[in-house]
Amino acid sequence: MFAMYLEIYFCLHIFSCKKLLFWLINCQTEFGGFCGRTNKLVDSCYSFWQASSFHIIQECLDLLYPKPESSKNDHVLYDTNRLQVYVLE
């Protein structure tokens, strides 16, 4: 698991984190799930990995830029309710 964080840590320095997050956010469709590519249907596998990516990136950013525990928040950048409805249907 640490190796994965380390790899993402280095990738965040190479790639634009803003562009990556923008792409991830825009992969969530009106159905609530995530699609892997533009103009493709939603898929439960993509939905799992792309929703997980937000949390992995946040963990890596927290390692890079530590914040006091009191200033951390639990907001996410995707619609968790719509994703839950999609996965459970």
C-alpha positions as CSV (number, residue, x, y, z in Angstrom):
1,M,0.0,0.0,0.0
2,F,2.8,2.4,0.8
3,A,4.3,1.8,-2.6
4,M,1.1,2.9,-4.2
5,Y,1.1,6.1,-2.1
6,L,4.7,6.7,-3.0
7,E,4.0,6.3,-6.7
8,I,1.0,8.6,-6.6
9,Y,3.1,11.1,-4.6
10,F,5.6,11.3,-7.4
11,C,2.9,11.4,-10.1
12,L,1.3,14.4,-8.3
13,H,4.5,16.3,-8.9
14,I,4.6,15.3,-12.6
15,F,1.0,15.8,-13.5
16,S,-1.2,18.7,-12.8
17,C,-3.4,17.7,-9.8
18,K,-6.0,20.3,-10.8
19,K,-6.3,18.7,-14.3
20,L,-6.5,15.2,-12.8
21,L,-9.2,16.2,-10.4
22,F,-11.1,18.1,-13.1
23,W,-11.0,15.0,-15.3
24,L,-12.2,12.7,-12.5
25,I,-15.0,15.1,-11.5
26,N,-16.2,15.3,-15.1
27,C,-16.2,11.5,-15.5
28,Q,-19.3,11.2,-13.1
29,T,-22.3,11.0,-15.3
30,E,-25.9,12.1,-14.8
31,F,-26.6,8.5,-13.8
32,G,-24.3,8.9,-10.8
33,G,-21.7,6.4,-11.8
34,F,-18.4,7.1,-13.5
35,C,-17.4,6.4,-17.1
36,G,-13.9,5.5,-18.1
37,R,-13.8,7.6,-21.3
38,T,-15.7,10.4,-22.9
39,N,-19.0,9.3,-24.4
40,K,-18.8,5.8,-22.8
41,L,-21.4,4.3,-20.6
42,V,-21.0,4.2,-16.8
43,D,-19.4,1.1,-15.3
44,S,-19.3,-0.2,-11.8
45,C,-15.6,-1.0,-12.0
46,Y,-14.8,2.5,-13.2
47,S,-17.1,3.9,-10.5
48,F,-15.2,2.1,-7.8
49,W,-11.7,3.1,-9.0
50,Q,-12.5,6.6,-9.9
51,A,-14.3,7.4,-6.7
52,S,-11.4,5.8,-4.8
53,S,-9.0,8.0,-6.6
54,F,-10.4,11.1,-4.9
55,H,-9.6,9.6,-1.5
56,I,-6.2,8.3,-2.5
57,I,-5.2,11.7,-3.9
58,Q,-6.5,13.4,-0.7
59,E,-4.3,11.1,1.4
60,C,-1.3,11.9,-0.8
61,L,-1.9,15.6,-0.6
62,D,-2.3,15.3,3.2
63,L,1.1,13.7,3.3
64,L,2.6,16.4,1.1
65,Y,0.9,19.3,2.8
66,P,0.0,18.3,6.4
67,K,-2.8,20.2,8.1
68,P,-3.7,20.4,11.7
69,E,-6.3,17.7,12.5
70,S,-8.9,20.4,13.4
71,S,-8.7,22.0,9.9
72,K,-9.4,18.7,8.0
73,N,-12.8,18.3,6.5
74,D,-14.7,15.4,5.1
75,H,-16.1,16.9,1.9
76,V,-15.7,15.1,-1.4
77,L,-15.7,16.4,-4.9
78,Y,-18.2,14.0,-6.4
79,D,-21.9,13.3,-5.7
80,T,-21.7,10.4,-3.2
81,N,-25.5,10.1,-3.0
82,R,-25.9,9.6,-6.8
83,L,-23.0,7.2,-6.9
84,Q,-24.6,5.1,-4.1
85,V,-27.9,5.0,-5.9
86,Y,-26.2,3.9,-9.1
87,V,-24.2,1.1,-7.4
88,L,-27.2,-0.2,-5.5
89,E,-29.5,-0.3,-8.5
